[in-house]
């Protein structure tokens, strides 16, 4: 029993000393580590002019004749902070058969565009000379910038 009293007393003394030391803060140390970094951002905008004022939201190709092509110049700006590689696709053709007779090409496929840079791009719509039965059409153009 005497052994138990000594052990219990010792445990109590250590616990009280621990609470006092914690309350006083004698055993607390802090370190502040500052951080710096950059977040990589990818973003493209498409404009009608090199000053990047008027955003392209749609393109009116006008009246086209079989066998003709119609070029339009646009300007692409890399709004991000990393270089991007440009690509273009079309889709959502209406009527769906229009894509058999009408095609879109451009001169910027696989172009690497530096962050903050602007490049002109020529989109050329070509109508097949064998087109028939299509008097109007619509489609979507998707220009993609993939981090280089």
C-alpha positions as CSV (number, residue, x, y, z in Angstrom):
1,X,0.0,0.0,0.0
2,X,2.9,2.4,0.8
3,X,4.2,1.7,-2.7
4,X,0.9,2.6,-4.2
5,X,0.8,6.0,-2.3
6,X,4.3,6.9,-3.6
7,X,3.4,6.0,-7.1
8,X,0.1,7.8,-7.0
9,X,1.8,10.9,-5.5
10,X,4.5,10.9,-8.1
11,X,2.0,10.6,-10.9
12,X,0.0,13.5,-9.5
13,X,3.0,15.7,-9.1
14,X,4.1,15.1,-12.7
15,X,0.6,15.8,-14.0
16,X,0.4,19.1,-12.0
17,X,3.8,20.1,-13.2
18,X,2.8,19.4,-16.8
19,X,-0.4,21.5,-16.5
20,X,1.6,24.4,-15.0
21,X,4.3,24.2,-17.8
22,X,1.6,24.1,-20.5
23,X,-0.3,27.0,-19.0
24,X,2.8,29.1,-18.8
25,X,3.8,28.2,-22.3
26,X,7.4,27.3,-21.4
27,X,7.4,24.3,-23.8
28,X,5.8,25.9,-26.9
29,X,7.9,26.9,-29.9
30,X,6.5,28.2,-33.3
31,X,8.1,28.7,-36.7
32,X,6.5,30.7,-39.6
33,X,7.5,29.6,-43.1
34,X,6.7,32.1,-45.9
35,X,5.5,30.7,-49.3
36,X,5.7,31.9,-52.8
37,X,4.4,30.3,-56.0
38,X,2.6,30.7,-59.2
39,X,-0.6,29.2,-60.4
40,X,-0.5,28.2,-64.0
41,X,-3.5,29.4,-66.0
42,X,-4.6,28.6,-69.5
43,X,-7.0,31.0,-71.2
44,X,-7.8,32.1,-74.8
45,X,-9.8,35.0,-76.2
46,X,-10.7,35.6,-79.8
47,X,-11.0,39.1,-81.3
48,X,-11.7,40.8,-84.6
49,X,-8.6,43.1,-84.4
50,X,-5.1,43.0,-83.1
51,X,-5.9,45.6,-80.4
52,X,-8.1,42.9,-78.9
53,X,-11.1,45.1,-78.4
54,X,-14.1,43.4,-80.1
55,X,-14.6,39.7,-79.1
56,X,-15.6,37.3,-81.8
57,X,-18.9,35.6,-80.7
58,X,-20.1,34.5,-84.2
59,X,-19.0,34.6,-87.8
60,X,-21.3,35.4,-90.7
61,X,-19.8,33.8,-93.8
62,X,-22.2,35.6,-96.1
63,X,-23.6,34.2,-99.3
64,X,-21.3,31.5,-100.7
65,X,-21.3,29.8,-104.1
66,X,-20.3,26.2,-104.9
67,X,-16.6,25.9,-105.4
68,X,-15.8,29.1,-103.5
69,X,-13.8,29.8,-100.3
70,X,-14.1,32.7,-97.9
71,X,-11.2,33.7,-95.6
72,X,-11.8,35.6,-92.3
73,X,-9.0,36.9,-90.1
74,X,-9.3,36.7,-86.4
75,X,-6.9,37.4,-83.5
76,X,-6.2,34.9,-80.7
77,X,-4.8,36.1,-77.4
78,X,-3.3,33.8,-74.8
79,X,-4.8,35.3,-71.6
80,X,-3.0,32.7,-69.4
81,X,0.5,32.7,-67.9
82,X,1.8,29.6,-69.7
83,X,2.5,28.9,-73.4
84,X,-0.3,27.0,-75.2
85,X,-0.4,25.0,-78.4
86,X,-3.4,25.9,-80.6
87,X,-5.8,23.6,-82.3
88,X,-9.2,23.9,-83.9
89,X,-12.2,21.6,-84.5
90,X,-15.7,22.1,-85.9
91,X,-18.9,20.4,-84.8
92,X,-22.6,20.6,-84.3
93,X,-23.2,21.0,-88.1
94,X,-26.7,21.8,-89.2
95,X,-27.8,20.2,-91.3
96,X,-25.4,17.3,-90.4
97,X,-24.7,16.6,-94.1
98,X,-23.2,20.2,-94.5
99,X,-19.9,18.9,-93.3
100,X,-19.7,16.7,-96.3
101,X,-19.6,19.7,-98.6
102,X,-18.3,22.6,-96.4
103,X,-14.9,22.6,-94.6
104,X,-13.0,25.0,-92.4
105,X,-9.2,25.2,-92.3
106,X,-6.9,27.6,-90.6
107,X,-3.2,28.6,-90.6
108,X,-2.5,28.2,-86.9
109,X,-2.8,24.5,-86.2
110,X,-0.1,23.4,-83.6
111,X,1.2,27.0,-83.3
112,X,2.7,27.7,-79.8
113,X,1.4,31.0,-78.4
114,X,3.4,32.5,-75.6
115,X,1.6,33.8,-72.4
116,X,0.1,37.2,-73.1
117,X,0.8,37.1,-76.8
118,X,-1.6,37.7,-79.7
119,X,-1.5,36.0,-83.1
120,X,-3.6,36.5,-86.3
121,X,-5.3,33.5,-87.7
122,X,-6.9,33.1,-91.0
123,X,-10.0,30.8,-91.1
124,X,-10.9,29.7,-94.6
125,X,-14.3,28.3,-95.3
126,X,-14.5,26.2,-98.5
127,X,-17.6,25.1,-100.2
128,X,-17.4,22.0,-102.5
129,X,-18.4,22.6,-106.1
130,X,-20.6,19.5,-105.8
131,X,-22.8,20.8,-103.0
132,X,-26.5,20.5,-103.5
133,X,-29.6,20.6,-101.4
134,X,-28.1,22.9,-98.7
135,X,-29.2,26.5,-98.8
136,X,-28.2,27.5,-95.3
137,X,-26.0,26.0,-92.6
138,X,-24.5,26.6,-89.1
139,X,-21.8,25.0,-87.1
140,X,-19.5,25.6,-84.1
141,X,-15.8,26.3,-84.1
142,X,-13.8,25.3,-81.1
143,X,-10.3,26.8,-80.7
144,X,-8.3,25.1,-78.0
145,X,-5.1,26.1,-76.2
146,X,-3.3,23.2,-74.6
147,X,-0.5,23.9,-72.2
148,X,2.8,23.4,-74.0
